[in-house]
């Protein structure tokens, strides 16, 4: 905004393309969150640290080549969008420094998962808020005083991120000691050799990866459709993706929090509590989205002004915001239902639904409105709304007809994986220490065996519950 139109277009486009090339990282993050959550529920803190280490290693191995590919293809993609030479030349240089920060931030997010699960989510939220405000203030001062190029701004953000992340790690590890229970597994040399842990993370990251891939590919393909309409339309579509992501922050965070709690209680066999949380979350999530749509419409002119000062882009963005505001409550209902289905280990079905609606609803509708009917970018927005609402209602119907007994068994299977992986981890650790001896190995094996047997006790339903109810939960609300 303050550095001019070319810098704004380059900045938004580079991060949009980096997200597309790093679609695998989203699946790894979701799988890591699921495994760490179940490990903490089983009080296997050392194994939770190992899960984080394995996820960080996998993320690094995958993200570095992905970012290199993004930098190599950056000029080609921006040229297809129809951007000016100034934007094309800036995009490759800025993408280089941005990709380095992308990898580091992704790995830190893997390590910060444990704080969200272990009762320190409020600290993460407060820290994120103040870090963002501080970054905004420092960026404005840096731009006003030094009037830097976009590459210089990227280097400034990279250095600032290193300093803030170092302070964060000092607070949570050295000063507070919140990672003490996990640091052994996080720094263990045997973690990457834990075959059960590696297999489980990869196995459960695949459906989550496909979910992320479908969404990222959908928006990237639609950006190409927008580029067919014109360079301005391509820019507006990319900017719309950021606005839409901001609007979805609160509903998506709420859905993820509910999914984590539901999975936690299902792993422990508390199906009544899980059912009550699920029913209430559908009501509250939809209500939150409906309330948030109101200020979006009221302050839409200010929101657009914060992003662009170009009159043409502003008018096009203003025409698209009502689509988000009107459809967001229905989209959130489906989003919460999808998260609940994932918590009940119905990943594959949720991914199939997203894939089917993208291939059969969103992309065909967008292609028809763009290439056949000749509609403008509003046709793409309406196609996305059609696809999201269809997928949401489909997931909602699957949730209503879900088998809760099966959900408990599947979540306890994940816990069983956790215990098997912990047994391997404890066995490797005890065998590497010369002073521990054979008796220590037997004791750890007995301990893990006892924990495993208690975790996989078949669940027997105590009393029937109503799976879905608007505001009315099951009889036991402990």
N, C-alpha and C positions, 0 to 999 in steps of 0.2 A: 504494500500500500504506500509506504513512505519512500520506497526506492524506485517507484515507477512501474509501469505496466509490464515491461519486458521481464523485470526481476520477479514480479508476482507470478507471471505465467510460468517462468522457468522453475521457480521454487515449488509451486504446486504440482507441476507435471513430473518433475524428478521424483518426488516422494510417491506420487501415484504409481509410476513405473517401478520403483523399488519395491513397493508393496506387492505388485503383481509378480515380479520375479522371485519374491521370497514367500510364496504361498505355502511352502512346506513348513516354514517356521511356525505358522499358526497351528498346524496339526500337532507338532511336537510340544508346543506350549500347552495345548489342551490335554494331551496325554500325560505330560509331566504333572499338571495340576491334579488330574484324576488319581494318579499313583501316589503323589505326596499326600493328598487328602485321605486316601485309604490307609496309608502307612501311619499317619498321625492318629487316625481313628483306632488303629491297632496298637498304638504306643510304640511303634517301631521307628524311633527317631533316627537311629543310625542309617537304616535303610532309606528313610526319606531323604537324607543327605546324599546317599548314593544315587537315588533317582534323579536328583537335581544335577549331580555331576555328569551322569550319563546323558541327560537331556542337553546340557551345555556343550558337551563334546560333539554330540550329533548336530546341534544347531550351528556350531562353528564350522564343522566339516561341510555342511550343506549351504550355509549362508554366504561364505566367502566366494565359492564359484558362481553362485547366483548373482551376487552383487557385481562381480567382474563381468558377467554376461550382460547385466543391465547397463553398465557403463559402456560396454562395446556397442550395444544396440541403441543407445540413447539418441544419438544424432539421427539415425535412420528413422526411429519412431517419431521424433519431433518433426522431422521433415515431412513425414506422411501426414501429420496433423495439419500441415500447411503453415507452420510458424515461420517467422522472419529469420533471416540469417543470424541476427543478433541473439535471438533466443536459442537457436540451434547450437551456436558456438558456446554460449554460457552453460548449456545443459550438461555437456560432457565433463567440463572442468568441475562444476559444482557437484555433479553426481559422484565424483571420485571421493571427495571429502565426506559427503553425506553417507556414502555406503559404509565407510569405516565406523562412523558413529552408529549406523544402523545395526551392525553386528554386535558392537559392545552393549548397546541398550537392550538388544534381544537377550543376550546372555545374563545381564543383570536382572531382567524381568523373571527369568527362570529361577534365579537365586532368591528373589523377593517373594516367590509364591508362598513359602512357608510362613511368612509373617501374616499374610492375609488369612491363612487357614488357622494359625495357632493363636488367634485372639488379638493380633496387632494390626488389623485392617484399618482401624481408626488412625493409627500413627501414619500408615502409608498414605491415607487420604489427606491428612493434614500436611504431611511432608510434600506430597505432590502438589497441593494447592499453593503453598508458599514458594516452592521451587519454581512453579510456573509463573507466579506473579513476579518473583525476583528476576526470572529470565526475561520476561516481557519488559520490565523496567530497564534492565541492563542493555537489552537489545535496542530499545528506543534511544537511550543515551549514546550508545556506540554508533548508531546510524546518524544521529543529529550532529555529533561532535566530529566524527571521522569521515562521514559520507563514503562508506566502503563499497567495494564491488560485492557481488553476490558470493564469489569465492572467498573473499576476506570475511564476510559474514558467516560463511560455513565454517571456516577455521575458528572464528570466535566462538561459535556455538559448540564446536567439538572440544575446545579447551575448557569452556564453561561446564560442559557436561562431565568431563573428567574430574574437575574440582568438586562439583556437587555430588557425584557418585562416590568420590573418596570420603567426603564428609558423611554421607549416608551410611557407608560401610563402617566407618569409625563409630557412629552412634549406635547402630544396631548390634555390632559385634563386640567392639572394645568397651564402650561405655555401658550399654544396657545388658550385654551378654545374652541377647535373645537367640543367637545362633549356636550357643554352646552345645546344645543337645544334638545339633545336626552337623557341626563342623567336622567331626570325625569321619562321617560318611561322605561329606562334600569334598574332603581332601584325601580320601582313602585311595591308595594305589591299586587296591583290589576291586574297586567299584566297577571299572570298565570290563573286568573279567567275569562279572556276575552274569552268567548267560540267561538265567531266568528273568532277571530284571531287564536286561537289554531286549529280550524277546517280547516281554509283556509291553514295554514302552512302544516298540515298533508296531506290535500287533494292534494296539489300541490307538495309535496315532494315524493309522491308515484311513479309517472312516472320518476322523476329524479333519485329516488332511484333505480328503475329497470334498468335505463340506466347505472348507476354506477355499479350495481350488475352484469350486463351482461359482462361489460368490465373486472371487477376484477375476476369473475369466469372463464372467458375465459383464461386469462393469468395464473391463478392458475392451471386449468386443463391442459393447455399446458406445465406447469412446471412438472406436473406428467408424461406427455408423454415424456418429455426430460429426466426425471429420469429413465424411462424405457430404454433409450438408454445408460445411464451411469451417474455417479455422476458428472463428468466434464460437461456433457451436461446440467444437472440441474443448475449448477452454472452459466454457460454461459448464459442460458436463463434468469435467474434472473438478471444478469448484463446487458443483452441486454434491459430488461424492463426499467432500469434506463437511459441507453443511449438514448433510444427512447423517454423517457419522457423529457429529456433535449432538444432534437432536437425539440420537439413539444411545448416547452415553449412559444416561440414567436408567432407561428401561433395560438396556443390555446388562448393565452392572447389577441391577436388581434380579434379572433372570439368572445370571451366573451365580449370585449369592444364594438364591433359592435352590438352584441345581446342586450346589455344593452341600447345602444342609440336607437336602433330600437324599442324596447319595450317602452322606454320612450316617443318617438314621436307618437307611435301608441296609447298610453294611452291618449295623448293630442289631438289626431285626426289629426296629421300632417302626413298624409299618403304619400304625395309627397316626403317629406324629408326622411321618412322611406324607401321608394322605392329607392330613389337615393343612400342612404347609403348602402342599400343591394346590389345594382348592383355594386357599386364601390368596396365593400369589397370582393366580389368574385374574382374580377380581381387582386386587390392588395394582398389579402391573398395567392392566388396561386403563384403570382410573388415572394412574400417574401420567401415562402417555396422553390421555385426553386433556388433562390439565396443562401439560407442557405445550400442547399445540396452540393454546390461546396466546401466550406471549410470543410465540413464533410469528403469528399473524400480525400481532400488534406492533412488534419491533422489527418487522421484516426489512424495512428501509434502512434502519441502522445496521442490521446484520450484513446486508449487502454492501453498505458503504464501508464497513470494516474490511471487506475483502477486496473490493475493486473500486476505483474512481472513474473507470471508463463507463460512459453513459450507455453505450450499446450493451455491454456485458451486464450492467445493473438492470436494465429493462428486461433482459432475457432471464436473469436469475429471479427477479420479482415475479415473473409469470409462472415460475416453477414451484415456488415455496408453498402455494396453496395445496398442491398435490401431496406434499409431505404432510402438511398439517391435517388434512382430511383423512388420509390413509394410515397415519402413524398409530392410532389406537388399535386398528385391526391388525396391523403389522406386529405390534407389540404382543397382542394376544397370541398370535402364532409363534412369536419369538419365545415367549415364556413356555408355551406348550412344547416347543422344540427342545428347550433346555431341560424340561422335565423328562421328556422322552430319552434324552441322552443320559440323565441321571439314573433312569431305569434300564440302562444298558441297551437301548434301542438305537444305537448309533447308525447301524446299517440302514434301518428303515428311514430314519430322518434324512440321511444323505440321499437315499433313493428318491425321496419326495422332492428335495431341493433340485436334484439333477433332472427329474422328470418335468418339474414346473419350469425350470430354466430352458430346457430343450423344446418343450411342447407349448409353453405359454409365452414366456418373456421374449426370447429371441425371435420366434416366428412373428409375434405381434409387432415387435420393434422393426424387424426387417420389412414387414408389409407396410407399416406406416411410413417408413423412410423411403424405400425404393419403389413401392407400388403406388401408394397414395400421395407421396410427396409431402408429408407433414413435416413440421419443424421439430425442434427438440422437445416440445411438449408431448409429442407422440412417444418419444423414448421414456419420458417420465411416467406417462400413463401405462406403458407396457411393464415397467418395473413394478408399479403399484399392483397391476393385475397379477403378476407372478408372485409377489410377496404375499398378497392376501390369499391367493389360491393355496400356496404352500402352508401358510399359517392355519387355514381352516382344515387342511388335510392332516397336519400334525395334531391339531386340536381334537379331531375325530379319533386319531390313533391313541391319544392320551386317554380319552373317555373310555375306550375299550381295552385299556392296558391290563395285563395280568400282573397283579401286584405280588403274588407268590413267586412268579418267575423273576420279577425284578429283585426281590430279596435274594434269591438263589444266585443270580448273576453277579450282584454286588458282593456276595460272600465268596464267589469264585475269584473275584479280584483280590479280596483279602487273602484267599488261599494262595494266590500267586505271590502276594506280598510276603506271606510267611515262608513259602518255599525259597523265595529270593533271599529272605533274611537268614534262613538256615545256611544257604550257600555262602552268604557274606560272613556270617559268624564262623563258619567252618574255615574259610580262607584266612580270616584274621587270626584265629587260634592256631592254625597250622604254621603261620609265618612267625609267631612268637616262640622262641626257644624255651622260654621259662614257663610257658603255660602247660605243656605236657599233654598226655593223652587224657588225663582225668578232666581237664578243662574242656576238651572237645566233647567228651561224653556229656558233661553237664550242660553245655550249650545246646547240644543236640536234643537232650531231654526237655530243656526249657522251650525250645522252638517247637518240638513235637507236641508238648502240652498246649502251647498257645495255638497251634494249628488245629488241634482237635477241638478246642473250644470255639474256634472261629467258624468252623464249617458244620456246626450242629444244624441239622435241618430245621428250617423255620416252620412252626405250626401256628396257623392263624388262631388267635384267641377269640375274636369276635368279628363279624362282618362289618365293613365300613362302606360308606358311600364314597366312591372314588371321586366324583365331581359334585360340587355344590357351590353355589354362589353365596359365600359368606357363612355357610353352615358346615362345620367340620364334624368329624366323628365324635362319638360320645366321650372317649377318653382324650383329654387335651392336656396331658401332663407335660 
